[in-house]
Amino acid sequence: MALAAHDAADRVDQLIILTERLTDVVAQQCQAFENHRPQDAAAQMAEAGRLANLYRHESMRVRADPGLVMAAPAELRQRLIRATEAFDAVLARHGRAVIAAKFVTEGLVRVIAEEVASQRGQLSGYGPGARAPASSAKAATAITLNRRA
């Protein structure tokens, strides 16, 4: 899908709207991560993906042919620059939020795995003086996680 612009001013105006909408969606996802509600961020993934794909496509078109926007009034181009700068700032915030969520998730999985391992009974062999096989000390344990947790 591509923007259907009549002229450079129309294209820049549409790019501003697209950039601001994408910025808003990503900011909402950041807020969800910061509020420890990643499920709320996941609910917007489809729209974020659609908008990001259109943004990527249009950015590549403009990069390949700057004439698509150069004839637009300078004030409109400045608004697009400001919208793009705001989008870049929100992307940086989003990156920090995703990394923080990743560390929290990995920590939770590690703690759960350690707790499961500590509660497992010791394996024992048969007969007097039997010992657990060396390989059982590091036996793998399957963990199932609820996606809604």
Order of alpha helices (4+ residues) and beta strands (2+ residues): alpha-alpha-alpha-alpha-alpha
